[in-house]
């Protein structure tokens, strides 16, 4: 016989959600929302004049 999941009854108590899953759900909702903005990274490539010292001497 196949076990079918029991439907939730109004008097059934829900177990508390795991803290790590609640935090993931919050982060996931923020990422999907229009409020999400990229965080500027310190590792971003910055274009700079290279070999500046040699150009001044010539």
Phi, psi and omega in degrees: 000140182273131177282126175257141180296138180285135179288149180290130176261153181304329183273354182290136178268135178275135175292147181296144181288143178299141184299320181292326178288324178295319179294319178297317180299320178295313179297318181296319179295321179294318180297324182279342185280167178284350180281350183291129178232141178293144178271127180297134183258142177286345182269005182297143180289130177245124179286129180220157177291127183258148179059042181299321184300318181292328181290328182290325184288332185280000000 
